[in-house]
Amino acid sequence: MNFLKIFILFICFCSVIFSQQVTLYRVNVEGNSTTSDKMIKYSAGLRDGSQIQRSDISTAITRLWDLGLFEDINIILKNESQMGVEITIKVVENPVLNDIRFNGTTIRQNRLNDAISIKQGQRIKANSLDESAKEIEKIYLEDGYFNVKVSPSIIAPVDTVVRTAYAKDILFEIEENQKFRLSSVKFHGNEAFSQRKLRKELKNTKERKWWTFWVKNFDQSALEEDIEVLTDFYRNQGYRDFRVLNDTLKVDNSQSTLSLNLFLEEGPKYYYNTFSFIDNRIAKQEELERALNLKSGDMFSQEAFDKAVYEDMMSIYQNKGYIFSNVNAVITPVGKDSLDISFLFDEGNKVYIDQIYVSGNERTRENVIRRELKIYPGDVFNRSKLMRSQRDIWILNYFDNVIPDVTPVADDKVNLDFIVEEKQSTQRINANLGFTGEYGMTGGAGVEFDNFRG
């Protein structure tokens, strides 16, 4: 919208409307075809007989523009008299989308249509064309077209689907150009692992040679995921400070190829030095060390560390009923390649089982499930017994899934709900028929039911 034009049109108000209020005795609306006069006046907040001041005019323009129905809005002072002022709201309505057309594309049009937010029957806003063009370009980038050009335009409809005089088609002229392939992936700053080893760790970002037709095209979002995969790999090999400093993509238009360069900072390879346990009253240090099973001199691995701490070591507390206990692992680098680990415990309260429910069983009787439980109401919560109960219910072979849900009901009580997903019925019917000289015609039939009578 041409805001300069609007300001020029409103300069005439300056001689009439300053800080004082004036009476708006008449409001006219022009240029609208599908939008009613009443809706425009109501949305603008300008009604016959109302008192207005200069700020109300700019507010009215903002309100009308936010509707997304108009491509141009002007408010013009027509007459001034003792009764007040008369204004005219002139609008140019946005066209209504009749159809979307593409020219020059080899990609399925349904895929392009799904990426475009504007749909048939909606108003075509000023910025919707550029936004839609960018979404189409993203799809082409995913398929390796790095020089694609998308030019949108509004044209007269070919086949009128939307019955209105303002119906228009959007035409996307697409110049795909040559498809690019990722010809090389190079790492810089890697000393611990070879180029080949690091390339193998990338799951979706692969060099595409003429014979590797199964390799996907380069995708920026896939690269970001692979950088996370690469970071996890390094941190599981002791390189806790590893990070990717930068990645650059070189485009060779003459060869239609891409060259990816990843700049790494490996950092030192870390080993465990000492372990300390603070505020552990329920579990003894020897018991925690045995469950942790990490020794001084062992190589640091983020994945193994998380499992040892939050699953193996904390299971001691969960098996004793302290399911709300927490531990904060403070890692302090010492020297060039060593780590001191301090475990700060918040043990919480001992928790008991209040109620146990079973849900999701439609054919299986509840007592069939309950007889497999190893934990009962009133017991101290025990993670091992809970997992054993889940396993034994699943071994019945009546269910596709068994999920134990723990719901706190007090500081020291929880409810358990064993949610089961029953297998689909696999009833089988068989029949046979035969003939012998001794017995004549023979035959039989049978019906087999899984989980018969629950």
C-alpha positions as CSV (number, residue, x, y, z in Angstrom):
1,M,0.0,0.0,0.0
2,N,1.3,3.4,-0.9
3,F,1.6,5.1,2.6
4,L,3.0,8.3,1.1
5,K,-0.1,8.7,-0.9
6,I,-2.3,8.3,2.2
7,F,-0.3,10.9,4.1
8,I,-0.7,13.4,1.3
9,L,-4.5,12.8,1.2
10,F,-4.7,13.4,4.9
11,I,-2.8,16.6,4.9
12,C,-6.1,18.3,4.2
13,F,-7.2,17.3,7.7
14,C,-4.6,19.3,9.4
15,S,-6.5,22.6,8.9
16,V,-9.6,21.1,10.5
17,I,-8.6,18.3,12.9
18,F,-5.8,19.1,15.2
19,S,-6.0,18.0,18.8
20,Q,-9.8,18.8,19.1
21,Q,-12.6,16.4,18.3
22,V,-15.0,17.0,15.4
23,T,-18.3,15.4,14.5
24,L,-18.3,12.9,11.7
25,Y,-21.8,13.4,10.2
26,R,-21.4,11.1,7.2
27,V,-19.2,8.2,6.1
28,N,-19.3,7.0,2.5
29,V,-17.7,3.9,1.1
30,E,-16.5,3.4,-2.5
31,G,-14.8,0.7,-4.5
32,N,-16.1,-2.3,-2.5
33,S,-17.8,-5.1,-4.4
34,T,-17.9,-8.2,-2.2
35,T,-17.3,-6.4,1.2
36,S,-20.3,-4.6,2.6
37,D,-20.4,-0.9,3.6
38,K,-21.4,-1.8,7.1
39,M,-18.5,-4.2,7.6
40,I,-16.0,-1.6,6.4
41,K,-17.4,1.2,8.6
42,Y,-17.6,-1.1,11.6
43,S,-14.0,-2.4,11.1
44,A,-12.7,1.1,10.6
45,G,-14.5,2.3,13.7
46,L,-15.9,5.3,11.7
47,R,-19.6,5.7,12.0
48,D,-22.1,8.5,11.2
49,G,-22.5,10.9,14.1
50,S,-19.4,9.8,16.0
51,Q,-16.8,12.1,17.4
52,I,-13.3,11.6,16.0
53,Q,-9.8,13.1,16.1
54,R,-6.8,12.8,13.9
55,S,-5.5,9.6,15.6
56,D,-8.8,7.8,14.8
57,I,-8.0,8.1,11.0
58,S,-4.7,6.3,11.2
59,T,-6.2,3.7,13.5
60,A,-9.0,3.2,10.9
61,I,-6.5,2.6,8.1
62,T,-4.6,0.1,10.3
63,R,-7.7,-1.8,11.1
64,L,-8.8,-2.1,7.5
65,W,-5.4,-3.1,6.3
66,D,-5.2,-5.9,9.0
67,L,-8.3,-7.5,7.5
68,G,-6.3,-8.6,4.5
69,L,-9.2,-7.8,2.1
70,F,-7.8,-4.7,0.4
71,E,-4.7,-3.8,-1.7
72,D,-5.3,-0.1,-1.4
73,I,-7.1,2.1,1.2
74,N,-7.7,5.9,1.0
75,I,-9.8,8.1,3.3
76,I,-10.7,11.4,1.7
77,L,-12.3,14.6,3.3
78,K,-15.1,15.6,1.0
79,N,-17.1,18.3,2.8
80,E,-16.9,20.5,5.9
81,S,-19.9,22.2,7.4
82,Q,-21.5,23.3,10.7
83,M,-22.8,19.7,11.0
84,G,-19.3,18.3,11.0
85,V,-17.1,16.6,8.3
86,E,-18.0,14.1,5.6
87,I,-15.4,11.5,4.6
88,T,-15.2,8.8,1.9
89,I,-13.4,5.5,2.4
90,K,-12.1,4.4,-1.0
91,V,-10.9,0.8,-1.2
92,V,-9.5,-1.5,-3.8
93,E,-10.3,-5.1,-2.9
94,N,-7.8,-7.9,-3.1
95,P,-8.6,-10.5,-5.8
96,V,-10.0,-13.9,-4.8
97,L,-7.9,-17.0,-5.8
98,N,-9.6,-19.0,-8.5
99,D,-6.8,-21.4,-9.4
100,I,-3.1,-22.0,-9.1
101,R,-1.2,-22.8,-12.2
102,F,2.5,-23.8,-12.9
103,N,4.5,-23.5,-16.0
104,G,7.9,-25.1,-16.5
105,T,7.9,-27.6,-13.6
106,T,8.9,-31.2,-13.6
107,I,7.9,-31.7,-9.9
108,R,4.4,-33.0,-9.2
109,Q,2.0,-30.1,-8.9
110,N,0.3,-31.6,-5.8
111,R,3.5,-31.4,-4.0
112,L,3.9,-27.7,-4.9
113,N,0.3,-27.0,-4.0
114,D,0.7,-28.5,-0.6
115,A,3.6,-26.1,0.2
116,I,1.5,-23.0,-0.7
117,S,-0.5,-21.6,2.2
118,I,-3.0,-19.7,0.1
119,K,-6.0,-21.8,-1.0
120,Q,-8.7,-21.5,-3.6
121,G,-11.4,-19.0,-2.6
122,Q,-9.1,-17.0,-0.3
123,R,-8.0,-13.4,-0.8
124,I,-4.7,-12.9,-2.5
125,K,-2.7,-10.7,-0.1
126,A,0.1,-8.4,-1.2
127,N,2.9,-10.6,0.4
128,S,1.3,-14.0,-0.3
129,L,2.9,-14.3,-3.8
130,D,6.5,-13.8,-2.5
131,E,5.9,-16.1,0.4
132,S,4.5,-18.8,-1.9
133,A,7.4,-18.4,-4.3
134,K,9.9,-19.0,-1.4
135,E,8.1,-22.1,-0.3
136,I,8.3,-23.5,-3.9
137,E,12.0,-22.7,-4.0
138,K,12.6,-24.7,-0.8
139,I,11.1,-27.7,-2.4
140,Y,13.4,-27.3,-5.4
141,L,16.4,-26.9,-3.1
142,E,15.5,-30.2,-1.5
143,D,15.6,-31.9,-4.9
144,G,19.0,-30.4,-5.8
145,Y,17.9,-27.4,-7.9
146,F,20.1,-24.6,-6.6
147,N,19.6,-22.1,-9.5
148,V,15.8,-22.3,-9.7
149,K,13.9,-19.1,-10.4
150,V,10.2,-18.7,-9.5
151,S,8.2,-15.8,-10.8
152,P,4.6,-15.4,-9.6
153,S,2.0,-13.3,-11.2
154,I,-1.8,-12.6,-11.0
155,I,-3.6,-13.3,-14.3
156,A,-7.1,-13.6,-15.6
157,P,-8.7,-16.9,-14.9
158,V,-8.8,-19.6,-17.6
159,D,-11.6,-21.7,-16.1
160,T,-13.7,-19.8,-13.6
161,V,-14.3,-21.9,-10.5
162,V,-14.9,-19.1,-8.0
163,R,-17.9,-17.2,-9.1
164,T,-16.9,-13.5,-8.4
165,A,-15.8,-10.7,-10.6
166,Y,-12.6,-10.4,-8.5
167,A,-11.6,-14.0,-9.2
168,K,-8.0,-14.4,-10.5
169,D,-5.5,-17.1,-11.1
170,I,-1.9,-17.2,-9.8
171,L,0.7,-18.3,-12.3
172,F,4.1,-19.5,-11.2
173,E,6.6,-19.3,-14.0
174,I,9.4,-21.7,-13.0
175,E,12.9,-21.9,-14.5
176,E,14.4,-25.0,-13.0
177,N,17.9,-24.9,-14.6
178,Q,20.4,-27.7,-14.0
179,K,20.1,-30.1,-11.1
180,F,23.1,-30.0,-8.8
181,R,24.7,-32.9,-7.0
182,L,27.0,-33.0,-3.9
183,S,30.4,-34.0,-5.3
184,S,32.6,-33.7,-2.2
185,V,32.4,-33.5,1.5
186,K,35.6,-32.4,3.3
187,F,36.4,-32.0,6.9
188,H,38.9,-29.5,8.2
189,G,40.5,-29.6,11.7
190,N,40.0,-33.4,12.2
191,E,43.0,-35.2,13.7
192,A,41.5,-38.1,15.6
193,F,39.5,-39.6,12.7
194,S,40.0,-39.9,9.0
195,Q,37.9,-38.2,6.3
196,R,36.4,-41.6,5.3
197,K,35.4,-42.4,8.9
198,L,33.7,-39.0,9.4
199,R,31.9,-39.2,6.1
200,K,30.5,-42.6,7.1
201,E,29.1,-41.1,10.3
202,L,26.9,-38.7,8.3
203,K,23.6,-40.4,7.8
204,N,21.9,-38.4,5.0
205,T,24.6,-36.0,3.7
206,K,26.5,-38.2,1.2
207,E,28.7,-37.6,-1.8
208,R,26.7,-38.5,-5.0
209,K,28.8,-40.1,-7.7
210,W,27.4,-41.2,-11.1
211,W,27.0,-44.8,-9.8
212,T,25.5,-44.0,-6.4
213,F,22.0,-43.3,-7.8
214,W,20.4,-44.2,-4.5
215,V,22.0,-41.3,-2.7
216,K,19.6,-38.5,-1.8
217,N,20.1,-34.9,-3.0
218,F,21.7,-32.5,-0.7
219,D,19.3,-31.0,1.9
220,Q,20.3,-28.3,4.3
221,S,17.9,-29.5,7.0
222,A,19.4,-33.0,6.7
223,L,22.9,-31.5,7.1
224,E,21.9,-29.9,10.4
225,E,20.7,-33.3,11.6
226,D,23.9,-34.9,10.5
227,I,25.9,-32.2,12.4
228,E,24.1,-33.3,15.6
229,V,24.9,-36.9,14.7
230,L,28.6,-36.0,14.2
231,T,28.6,-34.1,17.5
232,D,27.1,-37.2,19.3
233,F,29.8,-39.4,17.7
234,Y,32.7,-37.3,18.9
235,R,31.3,-36.8,22.4
236,N,30.8,-40.6,22.7
237,Q,34.5,-41.0,21.8
238,G,35.7,-38.7,24.7
239,Y,35.7,-35.4,22.9
240,R,33.3,-33.6,25.2
241,D,34.2,-30.1,23.9
242,F,33.7,-30.9,20.2
243,R,31.8,-28.5,18.0
244,V,31.4,-27.7,14.3
245,L,32.7,-24.1,13.9
246,N,31.3,-23.5,10.4
247,D,30.0,-25.2,7.3
248,T,30.3,-23.7,3.8
249,L,28.7,-24.9,0.5
250,K,30.5,-24.0,-2.7
251,V,28.3,-24.0,-5.8
252,D,30.0,-24.7,-9.2
253,N,27.6,-23.6,-11.9
254,S,29.8,-24.8,-14.7
255,Q,29.8,-28.4,-13.4
256,S,26.5,-28.3,-11.6
257,T,28.2,-29.6,-8.5
258,L,28.3,-28.7,-4.8
259,S,31.3,-28.9,-2.4
260,L,30.6,-29.1,1.3
261,N,33.3,-28.1,3.8
262,L,32.9,-28.7,7.5
263,F,35.3,-26.9,9.9
264,L,35.8,-28.8,13.2
265,E,37.2,-28.1,16.6
266,E,37.8,-31.5,18.3
267,G,39.2,-30.4,21.6
268,P,40.9,-32.8,24.0
269,K,39.9,-36.4,24.6
270,Y,38.7,-36.7,28.2
271,Y,39.1,-39.4,30.8
272,Y,37.5,-39.7,34.2
273,N,39.6,-38.6,37.2
274,T,37.6,-38.7,40.5
275,F,34.0,-39.2,41.5
276,S,32.4,-37.7,44.6
277,F,28.9,-38.2,46.1
278,I,27.2,-35.4,48.1
279,D,24.0,-35.5,50.2
280,N,23.4,-39.3,49.6
281,R,21.8,-40.6,52.9
282,I,19.6,-43.4,51.6
283,A,22.2,-45.1,49.4
284,K,25.7,-45.8,50.5
285,Q,28.6,-44.6,48.4
286,E,29.9,-48.1,47.8
287,E,26.4,-49.1,46.5
288,L,26.3,-46.1,44.2
289,E,29.8,-46.7,42.9
290,R,29.0,-50.3,42.1
291,A,25.8,-49.3,40.1
292,L,27.6,-46.5,38.3
293,N,30.4,-48.8,37.2
294,L,32.6,-46.0,35.9
295,K,36.3,-46.0,36.9
296,S,39.1,-43.5,37.1
297,G,41.0,-43.6,33.8
298,D,38.0,-44.7,31.7
299,M,37.3,-42.7,28.6
300,F,34.4,-40.3,28.8
301,S,31.4,-41.1,26.7
302,Q,28.3,-38.9,26.9
303,E,25.9,-41.7,26.0
304,A,27.4,-44.2,28.4
305,F,27.7,-41.6,31.1
306,D,24.0,-40.6,30.9
307,K,22.9,-44.3,31.0
308,A,25.2,-45.1,34.0
309,V,24.0,-42.1,36.0
310,Y,20.3,-41.6,35.2
311,E,19.4,-45.3,34.6
312,D,21.8,-47.6,36.5
313,M,22.7,-45.5,39.5
314,M,19.4,-43.8,40.1
315,S,17.6,-47.2,39.8
316,I,18.9,-47.8,43.4
317,Y,16.7,-45.0,44.6
318,Q,13.7,-46.0,42.4
319,N,13.8,-49.6,43.7
320,K,13.7,-48.2,47.3
321,G,10.7,-46.1,46.6
322,Y,12.4,-42.7,46.1
323,I,11.1,-42.2,42.5
324,F,11.1,-38.4,42.8
325,S,14.8,-38.3,43.7
326,N,17.2,-36.3,41.5
327,V,20.9,-36.1,40.9
328,N,22.8,-33.2,39.5
329,A,26.1,-34.3,37.8
330,V,28.7,-31.5,38.0
331,I,31.5,-32.1,35.5
332,T,34.8,-30.1,36.1
333,P,37.7,-30.3,33.7
334,V,41.0,-30.8,35.4
335,G,44.3,-30.4,33.6
336,K,44.4,-31.1,29.9
337,D,42.3,-34.2,29.6
338,S,40.7,-35.2,32.9
339,L,37.3,-34.8,34.5
340,D,36.2,-34.6,38.1
341,I,32.6,-35.7,38.6
342,S,30.5,-34.5,41.6
343,F,27.0,-36.0,42.2
344,L,24.6,-33.8,44.2
345,F,21.6,-35.7,45.4
346,D,18.1,-34.6,46.2
347,E,16.6,-37.8,47.5
348,G,13.0,-36.7,48.3
349,N,10.4,-38.8,50.1
350,K,9.7,-42.5,50.0
351,V,6.7,-43.2,47.8
352,Y,4.0,-45.9,48.2
353,I,1.5,-47.4,45.8
354,D,-2.0,-46.2,46.4
355,Q,-4.2,-47.7,43.6
356,I,-3.5,-49.9,40.6
357,Y,-5.7,-49.7,37.5
358,V,-5.9,-51.7,34.3
359,S,-7.2,-50.1,31.1
360,G,-7.5,-50.8,27.4
361,N,-8.6,-54.5,27.9
362,E,-11.8,-55.1,26.0
363,R,-11.6,-58.9,25.5
364,T,-9.1,-59.9,28.2
365,R,-10.5,-60.2,31.7
366,E,-8.9,-57.9,34.3
367,N,-7.9,-60.7,36.7
368,V,-5.9,-62.4,33.9
369,I,-3.7,-59.2,33.9
370,R,-3.6,-58.6,37.6
371,R,-2.3,-62.1,38.4
372,E,0.9,-61.2,36.5
373,L,1.6,-58.2,38.7
374,K,4.5,-58.3,41.1
375,I,3.6,-55.0,42.8
376,Y,0.5,-54.3,44.9
377,P,-1.4,-51.4,46.6
378,G,0.3,-50.4,49.8
379,D,3.8,-51.5,48.6
380,V,6.8,-49.3,48.5
381,F,7.3,-48.2,44.8
382,N,9.9,-50.5,43.2
383,R,11.0,-49.9,39.6
384,S,12.3,-53.4,39.1
385,K,9.0,-55.0,40.1
386,L,7.1,-52.5,37.9
387,M,9.2,-53.4,34.9
388,R,8.9,-57.2,35.7
389,S,5.1,-56.8,35.9
390,Q,5.1,-55.1,32.5
391,R,7.2,-57.8,31.0
392,D,5.1,-60.7,32.4
393,I,1.9,-59.1,31.1
394,W,3.4,-58.7,27.6
395,I,4.6,-62.4,27.7
396,L,0.9,-63.4,27.8
397,N,1.0,-62.7,24.1
398,Y,-2.4,-61.1,24.2
399,F,-1.2,-57.5,23.7
400,D,0.8,-55.5,21.2
401,N,1.9,-53.0,23.8
402,V,1.9,-52.6,27.6
403,I,2.5,-49.2,29.1
404,P,2.8,-48.6,32.9
405,D,1.7,-45.1,33.7
406,V,2.7,-43.5,37.1
407,T,0.5,-40.7,38.4
408,P,1.5,-38.8,41.6
409,V,-1.5,-38.3,43.9
410,A,0.4,-37.0,47.0
411,D,4.0,-36.3,48.1
412,D,4.4,-39.9,49.1
413,K,1.8,-41.7,47.0
414,V,1.3,-42.7,43.3
415,N,-1.3,-44.5,41.3
416,L,-0.3,-47.1,38.7
417,D,-2.3,-47.7,35.5
418,F,-1.3,-50.6,33.2
419,I,-2.5,-49.5,29.8
420,V,-2.7,-52.4,27.4
421,E,-3.3,-52.5,23.6
422,E,-4.9,-55.8,22.7
423,K,-3.8,-57.7,19.5
424,Q,-6.2,-57.9,16.6
425,S,-8.3,-61.0,16.7
426,T,-6.8,-63.8,14.7
427,Q,-9.6,-66.3,14.5
428,R,-8.8,-69.2,12.1
429,I,-11.2,-71.6,10.4
430,N,-10.1,-74.8,8.6
431,A,-11.9,-77.5,6.8
432,N,-10.9,-80.7,4.9
433,L,-12.7,-83.2,2.8
434,G,-11.6,-86.6,1.5
435,F,-12.8,-90.0,0.1
436,T,-11.5,-93.5,0.7
437,G,-12.7,-96.9,-0.6
438,E,-13.0,-98.2,2.9
439,Y,-14.8,-95.3,4.7
440,G,-16.3,-93.4,1.8
441,M,-16.6,-89.6,2.2
442,T,-14.7,-88.1,5.2
443,G,-14.2,-84.6,6.3
444,G,-13.7,-82.3,9.2
445,A,-13.7,-78.6,10.3
446,G,-12.3,-76.5,13.1
447,V,-12.3,-73.0,14.5
448,E,-9.3,-71.6,16.5
449,F,-9.6,-68.5,18.7
450,D,-6.7,-66.6,20.3
451,N,-7.4,-65.5,23.9
452,F,-10.6,-67.5,24.1
453,R,-12.8,-66.3,27.0
454,G,-10.2,-63.9,28.1
